[in-house]
Amino acid sequence: MCYNRAVSETGRLLGVDFGLKRVGLAVCDATRTLASPLGVYRTKSMRDTIDYVAELAVKEGVSGIVVGLPLNLDGTESVQSGRVRAFSRNLERVTGLSIALVDERLTTVEADELLAEAGVKSKSRRDGLVDSLAAKIILQSYIERGV
């Protein structure tokens, strides 16, 4: 489910799984076929995170950003939803890029299960990968919906 206007129809997209400690990042190819994890940014402050993601958007040459919106299982918004909305508004203002908010329910659980199935056993290693993989899942789901 997409909550904001669709991002531009062409070009690469940046996927973001925003968290208070870590931000998972992913990017897709120019044809919007496949999303790939880009890594994790360890947050210092919201302002610092916005600056980092804005610089990454320029470096990766993206035309839009897809941010996961955390909702409760019943579809209502959570406290973190408000933080993500504030982050997205400020990121849009700084970058000038369109931002789509996408329902991210259970993406972290799915990412953690995929890492466990892949044999990544160490919790500390999984914690470093799960957010980036969640961002990839968020971005890939947006691409597949063809919004």
DSSP file with accessible surface (Angstrom, degrees, kcal/mol):
  #  RESIDUE AA STRUCTURE BP1 BP2  ACC     N-H-->O    O-->H-N    N-H-->O    O-->H-N    TCO  KAPPA ALPHA  PHI   PSI    X-CA   Y-CA   Z-CA
    1    1 A M              0   0  123      0, 0.0   102,-1.9     0, 0.0     2,-0.4   0.000 360.0 360.0 360.0 127.2    0.0    0.0    0.0
    2    2 A C  B     -A  102   0A  37    100,-0.2   100,-0.2     1,-0.1     4,-0.1  -0.844 360.0-174.5-103.5 137.1    1.5    3.3   -1.0
    3    3 A Y        +     0   0   71     98,-3.0     2,-0.2    -2,-0.4    -1,-0.1   0.700  63.8  45.8-107.1 -25.5    0.7    6.4    1.0
    4    4 A N  S    S-     0   0   55     97,-0.5     3,-0.1     1,-0.2    96,-0.1  -0.611 102.3 -68.5-108.3 177.8    2.3    9.3   -0.9
    5    5 A R        -     0   0  151     -2,-0.2    -1,-0.2    94,-0.2    -2,-0.1  -0.236  64.4 -92.0 -61.1 156.0    2.3   10.2   -4.6
    6    6 A A        -     0   0   46      1,-0.1    -1,-0.1    94,-0.1     3,-0.1  -0.366  41.7-116.4 -67.0 148.2    4.2    7.8   -6.8
    7    7 A V        -     0   0    4      1,-0.2    57,-0.1    91,-0.1    -1,-0.1  -0.263  57.5 -55.1 -74.9 173.1    7.8    8.7   -7.4
    8    8 A S        -     0   0   44     55,-0.6    -1,-0.2     1,-0.1    55,-0.1  -0.066  51.5-122.7 -50.7 154.2    9.0    9.5  -10.9
    9    9 A E  S    S+     0   0  182     -3,-0.1     2,-0.3    54,-0.0    -1,-0.1   0.599  86.8  45.2 -80.8 -12.0    8.2    6.8  -13.4
   10   10 A T  S    S+     0   0  110     53,-0.1    21,-0.1     2,-0.1    20,-0.1  -0.907  84.5  37.7-130.3 159.9   11.8    6.3  -14.6
   11   11 A G  S    S-     0   0   22     19,-0.9    51,-0.1    -2,-0.3    50,-0.1  -0.133  86.7 -40.2  96.0 171.2   15.2    5.9  -13.1
   12   12 A R        -     0   0   72     49,-0.5    51,-3.1    48,-0.1    52,-0.7  -0.323  52.0-149.3 -70.6 153.5   16.8    4.2  -10.1
   13   13 A L  E     -b   64   0A   1     49,-0.2    15,-1.8    16,-0.2     2,-0.5  -0.929   6.1-138.2-124.4 150.4   15.1    4.3   -6.7
   14   14 A L  E     -bC  65  27A   0     50,-2.0    52,-3.2    -2,-0.3     2,-0.4  -0.913  16.2-151.5-106.2 130.6   16.5    4.3   -3.2
   15   15 A G  E     -bC  66  26A   0     11,-3.2    11,-2.0    -2,-0.5     2,-0.4  -0.861  12.0-167.3-102.6 138.3   14.8    2.2   -0.5
   16   16 A V  E     -bC  67  25A   0     50,-2.5    52,-2.6    -2,-0.4     2,-0.7  -0.990  19.5-170.5-132.5 127.7   15.0    3.2    3.1
   17   17 A D  E     - C   0  24A   7      7,-2.6     7,-2.3    -2,-0.4     2,-0.3  -0.905  29.2-153.0-110.4  95.9   14.1    1.2    6.3
   18   18 A F        +     0   0   11     -2,-0.7     2,-0.3    50,-0.4     5,-0.2  -0.541  23.5 162.7 -79.8 131.5   14.3    4.0    8.9
   19   19 A G        -     0   0   17     -2,-0.3    24,-0.1     3,-0.2    -2,-0.0  -0.939  47.7-116.7-139.8 164.4   15.1    3.2   12.5
   20   20 A L  S    S+     0   0  101     -2,-0.3     3,-0.1     1,-0.1    -1,-0.1   0.799 115.5  24.2 -73.1 -27.0   16.2    5.1   15.5
   21   21 A K  S    S+     0   0  162      1,-0.3    22,-1.8    21,-0.1     2,-0.3   0.775 132.1  18.6-103.6 -39.9   19.5    3.1   15.7
   22   22 A R  E     - D   0  42A  57     20,-0.2     2,-0.5    -5,-0.0    -1,-0.3  -0.984  57.2-152.4-136.4 149.3   20.0    1.9   12.1
   23   23 A V  E     - D   0  41A   0     18,-2.5    18,-2.6    -2,-0.3     2,-0.3  -0.983  17.2-146.3-122.1 117.9   18.8    2.8    8.7
   24   24 A G  E     -CD  17  40A   0     -7,-2.3    -7,-2.6    -2,-0.5     2,-0.4  -0.637  18.2-162.9 -82.3 142.1   18.7    0.0    6.1
   25   25 A L  E     +CD  16  39A   3     14,-2.4    13,-3.4    -2,-0.3    14,-1.1  -0.959  15.2 166.5-131.1 145.5   19.3    1.1    2.5
   26   26 A A  E     -CD  15  37A   0    -11,-2.0   -11,-3.2    -2,-0.4     2,-0.3  -0.964  13.0-159.4-148.9 161.8   18.7   -0.5   -0.9
   27   27 A V  E     -CD  14  36A   9      9,-2.5     9,-3.2    -2,-0.3     2,-0.3  -0.975   8.3-144.2-142.4 153.5   18.8    0.6   -4.5
   28   28 A C  E     - D   0  35A   2    -15,-1.8     7,-0.2    -2,-0.3   -15,-0.1  -0.780  28.1 -98.3-115.2 165.5   17.3   -0.7   -7.7
   29   29 A D    >   -     0   0   52      5,-1.4     3,-1.8    -2,-0.3   -16,-0.2  -0.244  42.3 -99.3 -73.7 168.3   18.5   -0.7  -11.2
   30   30 A A  T 3  S+     0   0   66      1,-0.3   -19,-0.9   -18,-0.1    -1,-0.1   0.761 123.8  54.8 -64.3 -25.1   17.4    1.9  -13.8
   31   31 A T  T 3  S-     0   0  103    -21,-0.1    -1,-0.3     3,-0.1   -19,-0.1   0.475 108.0-126.8 -86.3  -2.0   14.9   -0.5  -15.3
   32   32 A R  S <  S+     0   0   38     -3,-1.8    -2,-0.1     2,-0.1     3,-0.1   0.904  73.8 120.9  56.7  47.3   13.3   -1.0  -11.9
   33   33 A T        +     0   0   92      1,-0.3     2,-0.4   111,-0.0    -1,-0.1   0.802  68.7  25.8-101.6 -43.4   13.6   -4.8  -12.1
   34   34 A L        -     0   0   98    109,-0.0    -5,-1.4     2,-0.0     2,-0.3  -0.984  60.5-152.2-136.1 128.2   15.7   -5.7   -9.1
   35   35 A A  E     -D   28   0A   1     -2,-0.4    -7,-0.3    -7,-0.2   101,-0.1  -0.755  16.4-166.7 -93.4 144.5   16.4   -4.1   -5.8
   36   36 A S  E     -D   27   0A  56     -9,-3.2    -9,-2.5    -2,-0.3    -2,-0.0  -0.990  26.0-107.0-132.2 140.7   19.7   -4.8   -4.0
   37   37 A P  E     -D   26   0A  67      0, 0.0   -11,-0.3     0, 0.0    96,-0.1  -0.353  25.8-172.0 -64.1 143.3   20.8   -4.1   -0.4
   38   38 A L  E     -     0   0A  63    -13,-3.4     2,-0.2     1,-0.4   -12,-0.2   0.493  44.9-100.8-110.9 -14.5   23.2   -1.2    0.0
   39   39 A G  E     -D   25   0A  28    -14,-1.1   -14,-2.4    90,-0.1    -1,-0.4  -0.737  39.9 -65.5 124.3-170.0   24.1   -1.5    3.6
   40   40 A V  E     -D   24   0A  38     -2,-0.2     2,-0.5   -16,-0.2   -16,-0.2  -0.950  27.8-151.4-126.5 139.5   23.2    0.0    6.9
   41   41 A Y  E     -D   23   0A  24    -18,-2.6   -18,-2.5    -2,-0.4     2,-0.6  -0.954  17.3-138.6-108.9 125.8   23.8    3.5    8.3
   42   42 A R  E     -D   22   0A 145     -2,-0.5   -20,-0.2   -20,-0.2   -21,-0.1  -0.764  29.3-127.0 -84.8 119.5   24.1    3.8   12.1
   43   43 A T        +     0   0   31    -22,-1.8     3,-0.1    -2,-0.6    -1,-0.0  -0.302  35.6 171.7 -74.6 148.1   22.2    6.8   13.1
   44   44 A K  S    S-     0   0  163      1,-0.6     2,-0.3    -2,-0.0    -1,-0.1   0.619  75.5 -20.2-114.4 -43.6   23.5    9.7   15.2
   45   45 A S     >  -     0   0   59      1,-0.1     4,-2.4     0, 0.0    -1,-0.6  -0.959  65.0-104.9-157.3 164.7   20.6   12.1   14.8
   46   46 A M  H  > S+     0   0   65     -2,-0.3     4,-2.7     2,-0.2     5,-0.2   0.926 121.3  51.5 -62.8 -41.7   17.7   12.5   12.5
   47   47 A R  H  > S+     0   0  133      1,-0.2     4,-2.4     2,-0.2    -1,-0.2   0.925 110.7  47.4 -60.9 -45.9   19.4   15.5   10.8
   48   48 A D  H  > S+     0   0   49      1,-0.2     4,-2.5     2,-0.2    -1,-0.2   0.903 112.2  50.4 -62.6 -40.5   22.6   13.6   10.3
   49   49 A T  H  X S+     0   0    1     -4,-2.4     4,-2.8     2,-0.2     5,-0.3   0.913 109.1  50.9 -65.2 -42.8   20.7   10.7    8.8
   50   50 A I  H  X S+     0   0    3     -4,-2.7     4,-2.7     1,-0.2    -2,-0.2   0.935 111.3  48.4 -59.5 -46.0   18.8   13.0    6.5
   51   51 A D  H  X S+     0   0   55     -4,-2.4     4,-2.4     1,-0.2    -2,-0.2   0.922 112.7  48.4 -60.9 -43.9   22.1   14.5    5.3
   52   52 A Y  H  X S+     0   0   82     -4,-2.5     4,-2.4     2,-0.2    -2,-0.2   0.941 113.7  45.0 -62.6 -48.5   23.6   11.0    4.8
   53   53 A V  H  X S+     0   0    0     -4,-2.8     4,-2.5     2,-0.2    -2,-0.2   0.900 112.2  52.8 -65.4 -37.6   20.6    9.7    2.8
   54   54 A A  H  X S+     0   0   12     -4,-2.7     4,-1.8    -5,-0.3    -1,-0.2   0.930 110.8  46.9 -63.0 -43.4   20.4   12.8    0.7
   55   55 A E  H  X S+     0   0  134     -4,-2.4     4,-2.6     1,-0.2    -2,-0.2   0.899 111.7  51.3 -64.3 -39.8   24.1   12.5   -0.2
   56   56 A L  H  X S+     0   0   15     -4,-2.4     4,-2.9     2,-0.2    -2,-0.2   0.897 105.5  55.7 -64.3 -38.9   23.6    8.8   -1.0
   57   57 A A  H  X>S+     0   0    3     -4,-2.5     5,-2.0     1,-0.2     4,-0.7   0.908 111.2  44.4 -60.7 -40.9   20.7    9.7   -3.3
   58   58 A V  H ><5S+     0   0  122     -4,-1.8     3,-0.9     2,-0.2    -2,-0.2   0.947 113.6  49.9 -67.3 -48.3   22.9   12.0   -5.2
   59   59 A K  H 3<5S+     0   0  166     -4,-2.6    -2,-0.2     1,-0.3    -1,-0.2   0.892 115.0  43.6 -57.9 -41.5   25.8    9.5   -5.3
   60   60 A E  H 3<5S-     0   0   35     -4,-2.9    -1,-0.3    -5,-0.2    -2,-0.2   0.543 105.8-129.3 -84.2  -7.9   23.5    6.7   -6.6
   61   61 A G  T <<5 +     0   0   54     -3,-0.9   -49,-0.5    -4,-0.7    -3,-0.2   0.892  43.2 173.5  64.0  41.9   21.7    9.0   -9.1
   62   62 A V      < -     0   0   14     -5,-2.0   -49,-0.2    -6,-0.2    -1,-0.2  -0.467  33.4-155.3 -84.6 155.7   18.2    8.1   -7.9
   63   63 A S  S    S+     0   0   33    -51,-3.1   -55,-0.6     1,-0.2    35,-0.5   0.431  76.4   3.6-105.5  -2.9   15.1    9.8   -9.2
   64   64 A G  E     -be  13  98A   0    -52,-0.7   -50,-2.0    33,-0.1     2,-0.4  -0.977  64.5-125.6-171.3 167.3   13.0    9.0   -6.1
   65   65 A I  E     -be  14  99A   0     33,-2.2    35,-2.5    -2,-0.3     2,-0.5  -0.982   9.2-157.3-130.2 137.6   13.0    7.4   -2.7
   66   66 A V  E     -be  15 100A   0    -52,-3.2   -50,-2.5    -2,-0.4     2,-0.4  -0.968  15.1-169.8-115.4 121.0   10.8    4.7   -1.2
   67   67 A V  E     -be  16 101A   0     33,-2.9    35,-2.6    -2,-0.5     2,-0.3  -0.940  22.8-121.4-116.4 133.4   10.5    4.7    2.6
   68   68 A G  E     - e   0 102A   0    -52,-2.6   -50,-0.4    -2,-0.4    35,-0.2  -0.549  20.6-150.6 -72.5 130.5    9.0    2.0    4.7
   69   69 A L  E     - e   0 103A   0     33,-3.6    35,-2.0    -2,-0.3     2,-0.5  -0.914  13.0-138.6-104.1 112.8    6.1    3.1    6.9
   70   70 A P        +     0   0   17      0, 0.0     8,-0.8     0, 0.0     2,-0.3  -0.593  28.7 176.7 -76.7 121.3    5.8    1.0   10.0
   71   71 A L  B     -F   77   0B  17     -2,-0.5     6,-0.2     6,-0.2     5,-0.1  -0.862  33.7-103.8-118.2 156.4    2.2    0.3   10.9
   72   72 A N    >   -     0   0   69      4,-3.1     3,-2.5    -2,-0.3    33,-0.1  -0.339  44.4-100.3 -68.1 162.1    0.6   -1.8   13.6
   73   73 A L  T 3  S+     0   0  135      1,-0.3    -1,-0.1     2,-0.1    32,-0.0   0.810 125.1  56.6 -58.5 -28.3   -0.7   -5.2   12.5
   74   74 A D  T 3  S-     0   0  121      2,-0.1    -1,-0.3     1,-0.0     3,-0.1   0.421 122.4-106.1 -84.4   4.4   -4.3   -3.8   12.4
   75   75 A G  S <  S+     0   0   32     -3,-2.5    -2,-0.1     1,-0.3     2,-0.1   0.383  78.2 130.0  91.3  -4.6   -3.1   -1.1    9.9
   76   76 A T        -     0   0   68      1,-0.1    -4,-3.1    -5,-0.1    -1,-0.3  -0.413  62.9 -99.4 -79.6 161.6   -3.1    1.8   12.4
   77   77 A E  B     -F   71   0B  84     -6,-0.2     2,-0.2    -2,-0.1    -6,-0.2  -0.491  33.8-152.5 -82.6 151.9   -0.2    4.1   12.7
   78   78 A S     >  -     0   0   35     -8,-0.8     4,-1.2    -2,-0.2     3,-0.2  -0.557  35.8 -96.1-110.9 176.7    2.4    3.8   15.5
   79   79 A V  H  > S+     0   0  107      1,-0.2     4,-1.5     2,-0.2     3,-0.4   0.916 127.8  54.4 -59.0 -41.7    4.6    6.3   17.3
   80   80 A Q  H  > S+     0   0   37      1,-0.2     4,-2.5     2,-0.2    -1,-0.2   0.835  98.2  64.1 -64.5 -28.6    7.4    5.2   14.9
   81   81 A S  H  > S+     0   0    0      1,-0.2     4,-2.5     2,-0.2    -1,-0.2   0.916 101.8  49.8 -59.4 -42.8    5.0    6.0   11.9
   82   82 A G  H  X S+     0   0   38     -4,-1.2     4,-2.3    -3,-0.4    -1,-0.2   0.893 109.8  50.5 -63.4 -40.1    5.1    9.7   13.0
   83   83 A R  H  X S+     0   0  100     -4,-1.5     4,-2.7     2,-0.2    -1,-0.2   0.905 110.9  49.1 -62.9 -42.5    8.9    9.7   13.1
   84   84 A V  H  X S+     0   0    1     -4,-2.5     4,-2.8     2,-0.2    -2,-0.2   0.905 110.0  51.1 -65.7 -40.6    9.1    8.1    9.7
   85   85 A R  H  X S+     0   0   63     -4,-2.5     4,-2.6     2,-0.2    -2,-0.2   0.926 112.0  46.9 -61.7 -43.2    6.6   10.7    8.3
   86   86 A A  H  X S+     0   0   23     -4,-2.3     4,-2.3     2,-0.2     5,-0.2   0.932 112.9  49.2 -63.9 -45.4    8.7   13.5    9.8
   87   87 A F  H  X S+     0   0    0     -4,-2.7     4,-2.7     1,-0.2    -2,-0.2   0.938 112.7  48.1 -57.2 -46.7   11.9   12.0    8.4
   88   88 A S  H  X S+     0   0    4     -4,-2.8     4,-2.7     2,-0.2    -2,-0.2   0.902 110.1  50.7 -65.4 -42.8   10.3   11.6    5.0
   89   89 A R  H  X S+     0   0  136     -4,-2.6     4,-2.1     2,-0.2    -1,-0.2   0.935 114.7  43.7 -60.0 -46.3    9.0   15.2    4.9
   90   90 A N  H  X S+     0   0   51     -4,-2.3     4,-2.4     2,-0.2    -2,-0.2   0.899 113.1  51.4 -68.2 -38.7   12.4   16.6    5.8
   91   91 A L  H  X S+     0   0    0     -4,-2.7     4,-2.8    -5,-0.2     6,-0.3   0.914 109.9  50.1 -64.0 -40.9   14.2   14.3    3.4
   92   92 A E  H  X S+     0   0   46     -4,-2.7     4,-2.5     1,-0.2    -2,-0.2   0.916 111.0  49.4 -63.2 -41.1   11.9   15.4    0.6
   93   93 A R  H  < S+     0   0  173     -4,-2.1    -2,-0.2    -5,-0.2    -1,-0.2   0.914 115.3  43.3 -64.0 -42.6   12.6   19.0    1.4
   94   94 A V  H  < S+     0   0   64     -4,-2.4    -2,-0.2     1,-0.2    -1,-0.2   0.904 124.5  32.7 -72.0 -42.2   16.3   18.5    1.4
   95   95 A T  H  < S-     0   0   36     -4,-2.8    -2,-0.2    -5,-0.2    -3,-0.2   0.744  89.0-138.2 -88.5 -27.5   16.6   16.3   -1.7
   96   96 A G     <  +     0   0   69     -4,-2.5     2,-0.3    -5,-0.3    -4,-0.1   0.536  62.4 129.5  75.7   5.4   13.8   17.8   -3.8
   97   97 A L        -     0   0   39     -6,-0.3    -1,-0.3    -5,-0.2    -2,-0.2  -0.671  66.1-107.3 -93.1 150.3   12.9   14.1   -4.7
   98   98 A S  E     - e   0  64A  28    -35,-0.5   -33,-2.2    -2,-0.3     2,-0.4  -0.485  34.0-154.3 -71.2 143.5    9.5   12.6   -4.5
   99   99 A I  E     - e   0  65A   1    -35,-0.2     2,-0.5    -2,-0.2   -33,-0.2  -0.985   6.0-159.2-126.2 129.6    9.1   10.1   -1.6
  100  100 A A  E     - e   0  66A   0    -35,-2.5   -33,-2.9    -2,-0.4     2,-0.5  -0.911  10.3-146.7-105.2 132.1    6.7    7.3   -1.5
  101  101 A L  E     - e   0  67A   2     -2,-0.5   -98,-3.0   -35,-0.2   -97,-0.5  -0.881  20.0-168.7 -97.1 129.7    5.7    5.8    1.9
  102  102 A V  E     -Ae   2  68A   0    -35,-2.6   -33,-3.6    -2,-0.5  -100,-0.2  -0.960  30.6-103.2-125.6 135.6    5.1    2.1    1.7
  103  103 A D  E     - e   0  69A  31   -102,-1.9   -35,-0.1    -2,-0.4  -101,-0.0  -0.337  35.9-177.2 -53.9 121.8    3.5   -0.3    4.3
  104  104 A E    >   +     0   0   22    -35,-2.0     3,-2.3    -2,-0.1     4,-0.4   0.209  18.7 154.9-112.1  16.6    6.4   -2.2    5.8
  105  105 A R  T 3  S-     0   0   83    -36,-0.3   -33,-0.1     1,-0.3   -36,-0.0  -0.185  74.6  -3.1 -51.3 130.3    4.6   -4.5    8.1
  106  106 A L  T 3> S+     0   0  108      1,-0.1     4,-2.5     3,-0.0    -1,-0.3   0.456  92.0 121.9  69.1   8.1    6.6   -7.7    8.8
  107  107 A T  H <> S+     0   0   10     -3,-2.3     4,-2.7     2,-0.2     5,-0.2   0.899  76.1  49.9 -67.7 -36.2    9.5   -6.8    6.4
  108  108 A T  H  > S+     0   0   58     -4,-0.4     4,-2.7     2,-0.2    -1,-0.2   0.912 111.2  49.2 -67.7 -38.6   12.0   -7.0    9.3
  109  109 A V  H  > S+     0   0   73      2,-0.2     4,-2.4     1,-0.2    -2,-0.2   0.940 112.7  47.8 -63.2 -45.2   10.6  -10.4   10.3
  110  110 A E  H  X S+     0   0   91     -4,-2.5     4,-2.4     1,-0.2    -2,-0.2   0.925 112.4  49.2 -61.8 -42.8   10.8  -11.6    6.7
  111  111 A A  H  X S+     0   0    0     -4,-2.7     4,-2.3     1,-0.2    -1,-0.2   0.918 110.6  49.8 -63.2 -43.7   14.4  -10.3    6.4
  112  112 A D  H  X S+     0   0   59     -4,-2.7     4,-2.3     1,-0.2    -1,-0.2   0.907 110.9  49.8 -63.2 -40.6   15.5  -12.0    9.6
  113  113 A E  H  X S+     0   0  109     -4,-2.4     4,-2.6     2,-0.2    -1,-0.2   0.906 109.4  51.6 -64.7 -40.4   13.9  -15.3    8.5
  114  114 A L  H  X S+     0   0   70     -4,-2.4     4,-1.7     2,-0.2    -2,-0.2   0.907 110.7  48.1 -63.2 -41.4   15.7  -15.1    5.1
  115  115 A L  H  <>S+     0   0   18     -4,-2.3     5,-2.6     2,-0.2     4,-0.2   0.909 111.4  49.9 -66.5 -39.6   19.1  -14.5    6.8
  116  116 A A  H ><5S+     0   0   51     -4,-2.3     3,-1.5     1,-0.2    -2,-0.2   0.927 110.5  50.0 -63.7 -42.9   18.4  -17.4    9.2
  117  117 A E  H 3<5S+     0   0  152     -4,-2.6    -1,-0.2     1,-0.3    -2,-0.2   0.824 106.0  57.1 -63.7 -30.9   17.6  -19.7    6.2
  118  118 A A  T 3<5S-     0   0   79     -4,-1.7    -1,-0.3    -5,-0.2    -2,-0.2   0.464 123.9-105.8 -79.8  -1.7   20.8  -18.5    4.5
  119  119 A G  T < 5 +     0   0   44     -3,-1.5     2,-1.1     1,-0.3    -3,-0.2   0.601  69.8 147.2  90.9  11.3   22.7  -19.8    7.5
  120  120 A V      < +     0   0   25     -5,-2.6    -1,-0.3     1,-0.2    -2,-0.1  -0.715  15.2 164.8 -81.8 102.3   23.6  -16.4    9.1
  121  121 A K        +     0   0  177     -2,-1.1     2,-0.2    -3,-0.1    -1,-0.2   0.814  37.8  94.3 -94.3 -34.0   23.5  -17.6   12.7
  122  122 A S     >  -     0   0   58      1,-0.2     4,-2.7     2,-0.1     5,-0.2  -0.438  62.9-149.6 -67.7 124.3   25.2  -14.8   14.6
  123  123 A K  H  > S+     0   0  136     -2,-0.2     4,-2.9     1,-0.2     5,-0.2   0.909  98.6  52.9 -60.8 -39.7   22.7  -12.3   16.0
  124  124 A S  H  > S+     0   0   92      1,-0.2     4,-1.2     2,-0.2    -1,-0.2   0.903 111.4  46.3 -65.1 -37.3   25.2   -9.5   15.7
  125  125 A R  H  > S+     0   0  153      2,-0.2     4,-0.8     1,-0.2    -2,-0.2   0.921 113.2  49.1 -69.8 -41.5   25.9  -10.3   12.1
  126  126 A R  H >X S+     0   0   49     -4,-2.7     4,-3.2     1,-0.2     3,-1.0   0.906 105.9  57.3 -63.2 -41.8   22.1  -10.6   11.3
  127  127 A D  H 3X S+     0   0   46     -4,-2.9     4,-0.6     1,-0.3    -1,-0.2   0.859 105.7  51.7 -58.4 -33.5   21.5   -7.2   13.1
  128  128 A G  H 3< S+     0   0   22     -4,-1.2    -1,-0.3    -5,-0.2     4,-0.2   0.703 121.0  31.8 -75.0 -18.9   24.0   -5.7   10.6
  129  129 A L  H <X S+     0   0   57     -3,-1.0     4,-2.4    -4,-0.8     5,-0.2   0.701  99.6  76.4-108.0 -28.0   22.2   -7.1    7.6
  130  130 A V  H  X S+     0   0    6     -4,-3.2     4,-2.6     1,-0.2     5,-0.2   0.873  95.0  50.2 -61.7 -38.1   18.5   -7.3    8.5
  131  131 A D  H  X S+     0   0   16     -4,-0.6     4,-2.2     2,-0.2    -1,-0.2   0.903 112.0  47.2 -69.4 -38.9   17.8   -3.6    8.1
  132  132 A S  H  > S+     0   0    6      2,-0.2     4,-2.0  -108,-0.2    -1,-0.2   0.911 113.5  48.3 -67.0 -40.3   19.4   -3.5    4.6
  133  133 A L  H  X S+     0   0   30     -4,-2.4     4,-2.4     2,-0.2    -2,-0.2   0.893 109.5  53.1 -67.0 -37.4   17.6   -6.6    3.6
  134  134 A A  H  X S+     0   0    0     -4,-2.6     4,-2.7    -5,-0.2    -2,-0.2   0.915 107.8  51.3 -62.5 -40.3   14.3   -5.1    4.9
  135  135 A A  H  X S+     0   0    0     -4,-2.2     4,-2.6     1,-0.2    -2,-0.2   0.907 109.4  50.8 -63.1 -38.3   15.0   -2.0    2.8
  136  136 A K  H  X S+     0   0   52     -4,-2.0     4,-3.1  -111,-0.2     5,-0.2   0.922 110.4  48.6 -64.1 -42.6   15.5   -4.2   -0.2
  137  137 A I  H  X S+     0   0   19     -4,-2.4     4,-2.4     2,-0.2    -2,-0.2   0.920 111.8  49.5 -64.1 -43.0   12.2   -6.0    0.5
  138  138 A I  H  X S+     0   0    1     -4,-2.7     4,-1.8     2,-0.2    -2,-0.2   0.950 115.5  43.1 -59.6 -49.0   10.3   -2.7    0.8
  139  139 A L  H  X S+     0   0    0     -4,-2.6     4,-2.6     1,-0.2    -2,-0.2   0.924 113.1  51.2 -66.1 -43.6   11.8   -1.4   -2.4
  140  140 A Q  H  X S+     0   0   21     -4,-3.1     4,-2.7     1,-0.2    -1,-0.2   0.905 108.8  51.6 -62.7 -39.1   11.2   -4.7   -4.3
  141  141 A S  H  X S+     0   0   32     -4,-2.4     4,-1.5    -5,-0.2    -1,-0.2   0.899 110.0  49.8 -65.3 -37.2    7.6   -4.7   -3.2
  142  142 A Y  H  X>S+     0   0    3     -4,-1.8     5,-1.1    -5,-0.2     4,-0.7   0.941 112.2  47.8 -64.2 -45.4    7.1   -1.2   -4.5
  143  143 A I  H ><5S+     0   0   23     -4,-2.6     3,-1.2     1,-0.2    -2,-0.2   0.924 110.1  51.8 -61.2 -46.3    8.7   -2.1   -7.8
  144  144 A E  H 3<5S+     0   0  145     -4,-2.7    -1,-0.2     1,-0.3    -2,-0.2   0.795 104.4  56.3 -66.8 -27.3    6.6   -5.2   -8.2
  145  145 A R  H 3<5S-     0   0  104     -4,-1.5    -1,-0.3    -5,-0.2    -2,-0.2   0.675 100.6-139.6 -75.5 -16.5    3.4   -3.3   -7.6
  146  146 A G  T <<5       0   0   63     -3,-1.2    -3,-0.2    -4,-0.7    -2,-0.1   0.847 360.0 360.0  63.7  34.6    4.3   -1.0  -10.5
  147  147 A V      <       0   0   68     -5,-1.1    -1,-0.2     0, 0.0  -140,-0.1  -0.310 360.0 360.0 -66.2 360.0    3.1    2.1   -8.6
